[in-house]
């Protein structure tokens, strides 16, 4: 029989790519989704088969990371070999506006999950391997560039502070209870499935609409912030590889190159043969109260021990996103021309 995996945050960008990977490898995949009045499963709809289909290997469960009892019950019911904790309020700028919710969803949510794993293992004697989605934002405004697993943390947002807490909680459970628990310190990773409020997707979405005359301006904050941007589809493979090792450990996952938001604009708008300076407006509300100047990762450990390396370059990533958003913009344009007055927000 194949392995069983449980993924929190399955409907997000990383969750969808990870689900694809695990299904390809023969896993049965269980995903945790939050109950709401609207569906938010667009990113995994192409993977889902009716639960009555005997060949279905993707199962969705309602749950909440702050429901400790619910997490215990879910692990007991699904009996996973591996758990990937990708759930979080993951927008850094938003974390300044919602610091309590952000901290609870990340810090307490991770603790609830690790406690549920500990109880399950004590009761059954079965090992559960745990992956924690840590973040390069934990390094914050540290002057050391590039950042590696030995670089100290200097978090500069509520999101980053919560991720540091979850990181050390994961390490503590590994050392105190012999839990097979790994931290993946992933640097920025993007794709056509990235949420539209994140700066990379905000740029590619706007650029294609501007190209078609459906949008005039793009409002952004700090254009000089530099990030190490990779492709999410590459990065989920590193997550899986961490849980296949003999011993648990923590790994930086990155490309080793950093580019500014300005560089991203040049690449995206240049691909469409548009001058971004004619359309971009700086809006102070998009600046963070405390900024992070440059994040660039040293993934030597992942390369040497996991055999992992990124496949998609910065230019390929930007063009992949532009191509996908151009198809979306053309579809929107066709609908509007046909008399359907869809707004931009309805396509998020």
C-alpha positions as CSV (number, residue, x, y, z in Angstrom):
1,X,0.0,0.0,0.0
2,X,1.1,3.6,-0.7
3,X,1.7,6.3,1.9
4,X,-0.9,8.6,3.3
5,X,-0.3,12.4,3.7
6,X,-2.3,15.1,5.5
7,X,-1.9,18.6,4.2
8,X,-3.0,21.7,6.0
9,X,-3.4,24.7,3.7
10,X,-4.1,22.4,0.8
11,X,-6.1,25.0,-1.1
12,X,-3.1,27.4,-1.3
13,X,-0.5,27.7,-3.9
14,X,2.0,25.3,-2.2
15,X,-0.8,22.9,-1.2
16,X,-2.0,22.5,-4.8
17,X,1.5,21.8,-6.2
18,X,2.3,19.5,-3.3
19,X,-0.9,17.6,-3.8
20,X,-0.1,17.1,-7.5
21,X,3.4,15.8,-6.6
22,X,2.1,13.3,-3.9
23,X,-0.7,12.0,-6.1
24,X,1.9,11.4,-8.9
25,X,3.9,9.4,-6.4
26,X,0.9,7.2,-5.4
27,X,0.0,8.8,-2.1
28,X,-3.5,9.0,-0.7
29,X,-3.9,12.7,0.2
30,X,-6.1,14.2,2.8
31,X,-6.4,18.0,2.9
32,X,-7.7,20.4,5.6
33,X,-10.0,23.2,4.4
34,X,-11.8,25.9,6.4
35,X,-15.6,25.9,6.3
36,X,-17.0,29.0,4.6
37,X,-20.1,30.0,2.6
38,X,-18.1,30.0,-0.7
39,X,-15.7,27.4,-2.2
40,X,-12.0,28.2,-2.2
41,X,-10.8,25.0,-3.9
42,X,-10.0,26.5,-7.4
43,X,-6.3,25.5,-7.2
44,X,-7.1,21.8,-6.6
45,X,-10.3,21.3,-8.6
46,X,-8.4,19.7,-11.5
47,X,-7.1,17.0,-9.0
48,X,-10.4,16.3,-7.3
49,X,-12.5,13.3,-8.1
50,X,-15.9,12.4,-6.5
51,X,-15.5,10.7,-3.2
52,X,-17.8,7.9,-4.5
53,X,-15.3,7.1,-7.2
54,X,-13.3,4.1,-6.0
55,X,-10.1,5.5,-7.6
56,X,-10.3,8.8,-5.7
57,X,-7.1,9.4,-3.6
58,X,-7.8,13.0,-2.6
59,X,-10.1,13.7,0.3
60,X,-11.0,17.0,1.9
61,X,-11.9,17.6,5.5
62,X,-13.2,20.6,7.3
63,X,-10.9,21.8,10.1
64,X,-9.3,24.7,11.8
65,X,-5.7,24.8,13.1
66,X,-7.0,26.5,16.3
67,X,-9.3,23.5,17.1
68,X,-6.9,21.3,19.0
69,X,-9.4,18.5,19.5
70,X,-10.4,18.6,15.9
71,X,-6.8,18.2,14.8
72,X,-6.4,15.1,17.1
73,X,-9.5,13.6,15.7
74,X,-8.5,14.2,12.1
75,X,-5.1,12.6,12.6
76,X,-6.7,9.6,14.2
77,X,-9.2,9.3,11.4
78,X,-6.7,9.7,8.5
79,X,-3.7,7.9,10.1
80,X,-1.1,9.8,7.9
81,X,2.5,8.7,7.4
82,X,3.4,12.4,6.7
83,X,1.9,15.7,7.6
84,X,2.7,18.9,5.8
85,X,1.8,22.1,7.7
86,X,1.3,24.8,5.1
87,X,-1.7,26.6,6.8
88,X,-1.2,30.2,7.8
89,X,-2.2,33.8,7.3
90,X,0.7,34.2,5.0
91,X,0.5,37.8,3.7
92,X,3.3,39.7,5.4
93,X,1.8,43.2,5.0
94,X,-1.6,42.0,6.2
95,X,0.0,40.6,9.4
96,X,0.6,44.2,10.6
97,X,-3.1,44.8,10.3
98,X,-4.1,41.4,11.8
99,X,-1.2,40.5,14.2
100,X,-3.3,38.5,16.7
101,X,-5.0,36.3,14.1
102,X,-1.7,35.8,12.2
103,X,0.1,34.8,15.3
104,X,-2.6,32.4,16.5
105,X,-2.9,30.7,13.1
106,X,0.8,30.1,12.8
107,X,2.2,29.8,16.3
108,X,-0.7,28.1,18.2
109,X,-1.8,26.3,15.1
110,X,1.6,24.6,14.7
111,X,1.7,23.8,18.4
112,X,-1.8,22.2,18.3
113,X,-0.7,20.0,15.4
114,X,2.5,18.9,17.0
115,X,0.7,18.0,20.2
116,X,-1.9,16.0,18.2
117,X,1.0,14.1,16.5
118,X,2.6,13.4,19.9
119,X,-0.6,12.1,21.3
120,X,-1.3,9.9,18.2
121,X,2.2,8.5,18.3
122,X,2.1,7.7,22.0
123,X,-1.3,6.0,21.6
124,X,-0.5,4.0,18.4
125,X,3.3,3.6,18.3
126,X,3.2,4.7,14.7
127,X,5.6,7.3,13.4
128,X,4.3,10.5,11.7
129,X,6.7,12.6,9.8
130,X,6.1,16.4,10.1
131,X,7.0,19.2,7.8
132,X,6.7,22.8,9.0
133,X,6.6,25.6,6.4
134,X,9.1,28.1,7.8
135,X,10.0,31.3,6.0
136,X,12.9,33.4,4.9
137,X,11.1,36.3,6.5
138,X,12.4,35.0,9.8
139,X,15.8,36.3,8.8
140,X,14.3,39.8,8.5
141,X,16.8,42.6,8.2
142,X,19.9,40.6,9.0
143,X,23.0,42.0,7.3
144,X,24.4,38.5,6.4
145,X,23.7,37.7,2.8
146,X,23.2,35.0,1.7
147,X,21.3,33.5,4.6
148,X,21.7,29.8,5.5
149,X,20.5,27.5,8.2
150,X,23.1,28.9,10.6
151,X,22.1,32.6,10.1
152,X,20.4,34.1,13.1
153,X,16.8,35.3,12.9
154,X,15.8,39.0,13.1
155,X,12.0,39.0,12.3
156,X,10.5,42.3,11.2
157,X,6.8,41.6,11.0
158,X,4.1,39.8,13.1
159,X,4.1,37.1,10.4
160,X,7.9,36.6,10.8
161,X,7.7,36.6,14.6
162,X,5.1,33.9,14.5
163,X,7.1,31.8,12.1
164,X,10.1,32.0,14.4
165,X,8.0,30.7,17.2
166,X,6.7,27.8,15.1
167,X,10.2,27.1,13.9
168,X,11.6,26.7,17.4
169,X,8.5,24.7,18.5
170,X,9.2,22.3,15.7
171,X,12.8,22.0,16.8
172,X,11.8,21.5,20.4
173,X,9.4,18.6,19.6
174,X,12.1,17.0,17.5
175,X,14.6,17.2,20.4
176,X,12.2,16.6,23.4
177,X,9.9,13.9,22.0
178,X,12.0,12.4,19.1
179,X,9.4,13.6,16.6
180,X,10.5,13.4,13.0
181,X,10.0,17.1,12.4
182,X,11.6,19.2,9.7
183,X,11.6,23.0,9.0
184,X,11.7,24.0,5.4
185,X,13.0,27.6,5.4
186,X,11.6,28.5,2.0
187,X,12.5,31.8,0.3
188,X,9.9,33.5,-1.9
189,X,8.3,31.1,-4.3
190,X,5.8,32.1,-6.9
191,X,3.7,30.7,-9.7
192,X,0.5,31.4,-11.8
193,X,-1.4,30.1,-8.7
194,X,0.0,32.8,-6.4
195,X,-2.7,35.0,-4.8
196,X,-3.3,38.3,-6.5
197,X,-2.5,40.4,-3.4
198,X,1.1,39.2,-3.4
199,X,3.4,41.6,-5.2
200,X,4.6,39.2,-8.0
201,X,1.1,38.2,-9.0
202,X,-0.2,41.7,-8.6
203,X,2.4,42.8,-11.1
204,X,1.8,40.1,-13.7
205,X,-2.0,40.4,-13.4
206,X,-1.9,44.1,-13.8
207,X,0.7,44.1,-16.7
208,X,-1.5,41.8,-18.8
209,X,-4.7,43.8,-18.2
210,X,-2.7,47.0,-19.0
211,X,-1.6,45.4,-22.2
212,X,-5.2,44.8,-23.2
213,X,-6.3,48.2,-22.1
214,X,-8.4,46.9,-19.3
215,X,-6.3,48.7,-16.5
216,X,-4.4,52.0,-16.4
217,X,-2.5,52.0,-13.2
218,X,-0.7,49.7,-10.8
219,X,-0.2,50.8,-7.2
220,X,2.9,49.5,-5.4
221,X,5.0,50.1,-2.4
222,X,8.8,49.6,-2.0
223,X,10.4,48.9,-5.4
224,X,13.9,48.4,-4.0
225,X,13.1,45.4,-1.8
226,X,15.1,42.4,-3.0
227,X,13.9,38.8,-2.8
228,X,15.1,35.4,-3.8
229,X,12.3,34.3,-6.1
230,X,11.8,30.7,-7.2
231,X,9.0,28.5,-8.7
232,X,6.6,26.9,-6.1
233,X,6.4,23.7,-8.2
234,X,10.2,23.2,-7.6
235,X,10.0,24.0,-3.9
236,X,7.3,21.5,-3.0
237,X,9.7,18.7,-4.2
238,X,12.2,19.9,-1.5
239,X,9.4,19.6,1.1
240,X,8.8,16.0,0.1
241,X,12.5,15.1,0.0
242,X,13.0,16.3,3.6
243,X,10.5,13.8,4.9
244,X,12.2,10.9,3.0
245,X,15.6,11.3,4.8
246,X,16.9,9.0,7.5
247,X,17.0,11.8,10.1
248,X,15.0,15.0,10.4
249,X,16.7,18.3,9.8
250,X,16.1,21.9,8.8
251,X,16.8,23.2,5.3
252,X,17.0,26.5,3.4
253,X,15.3,26.2,0.0
254,X,16.3,29.0,-2.4
255,X,17.7,29.8,-5.8
256,X,20.7,31.8,-4.5
257,X,19.8,34.9,-6.6
258,X,18.0,38.0,-5.5
259,X,16.1,40.5,-7.6
260,X,14.3,43.7,-6.7
261,X,10.6,44.5,-7.2
262,X,11.9,46.9,-9.8
263,X,13.7,44.1,-11.6
264,X,10.5,42.1,-11.6
265,X,8.6,45.0,-13.1
266,X,11.3,45.3,-15.8
267,X,11.1,41.6,-16.7
268,X,7.3,41.4,-16.6
269,X,6.5,44.6,-18.5
270,X,9.5,44.2,-20.8
271,X,8.2,40.8,-21.9
272,X,4.9,42.6,-22.9
273,X,6.9,45.5,-24.5
274,X,5.4,48.1,-22.1
275,X,7.2,50.8,-20.1
276,X,6.1,50.1,-16.6
277,X,7.1,53.6,-15.5
278,X,4.1,54.9,-17.5
279,X,1.7,52.9,-15.3
280,X,3.2,52.3,-11.8
281,X,2.2,54.6,-9.0
282,X,3.9,54.5,-5.6
283,X,1.3,54.3,-2.8
284,X,2.7,54.7,0.8
285,X,0.0,52.4,2.2
286,X,1.8,49.4,0.7
287,X,5.0,50.1,2.6
288,X,5.6,47.9,5.6
289,X,6.1,49.6,9.0
290,X,9.4,47.7,9.2
291,X,11.0,46.8,5.9
292,X,13.2,43.9,5.0
293,X,15.8,45.0,2.5
294,X,17.3,41.8,0.9
295,X,16.7,38.1,1.3
296,X,18.9,35.7,-0.6
297,X,19.3,32.1,0.4
298,X,22.2,29.6,0.4
299,X,20.6,26.2,-0.3
300,X,23.9,24.3,-0.4
301,X,22.7,22.0,2.4
302,X,19.6,21.1,0.4
303,X,21.6,20.6,-2.7
304,X,24.2,18.3,-1.0
305,X,22.0,16.3,1.3
306,X,18.6,16.2,-0.5
307,X,19.9,16.4,-4.1
308,X,17.6,19.3,-4.7
309,X,18.1,22.2,-7.0
310,X,15.7,24.7,-8.6
311,X,14.8,24.1,-12.3
312,X,13.0,27.3,-13.2
313,X,15.0,30.5,-13.6
314,X,13.8,34.0,-12.6
315,X,13.1,35.0,-16.2
316,X,11.3,31.7,-16.9
317,X,9.2,32.2,-13.8
318,X,8.1,35.7,-14.7
319,X,7.2,34.7,-18.2
320,X,5.3,31.7,-17.0
321,X,3.2,33.9,-14.8
322,X,2.7,36.5,-17.6
323,X,1.6,33.9,-20.0
324,X,-0.9,32.4,-17.6
325,X,-2.3,35.9,-16.6
326,X,-2.5,36.9,-20.3
327,X,-4.8,33.9,-20.9
328,X,-6.9,35.0,-17.9
329,X,-7.0,38.7,-19.1
330,X,-8.0,37.6,-22.6
331,X,-10.8,35.5,-21.2
332,X,-12.0,38.4,-19.1
333,X,-11.8,40.7,-22.1
334,X,-13.8,38.3,-24.2
335,X,-16.5,38.1,-21.6
336,X,-16.7,41.8,-21.2
337,X,-16.9,42.3,-25.0
338,X,-19.8,39.7,-25.0
339,X,-21.7,41.8,-22.5
340,X,-20.7,40.3,-19.2
341,X,-19.6,43.1,-16.9
342,X,-17.3,41.1,-14.7
343,X,-15.0,43.2,-12.5
344,X,-11.4,42.4,-11.8
345,X,-12.2,41.4,-8.2
346,X,-14.5,38.7,-9.3
347,X,-11.6,37.0,-11.0
348,X,-9.4,36.7,-7.9
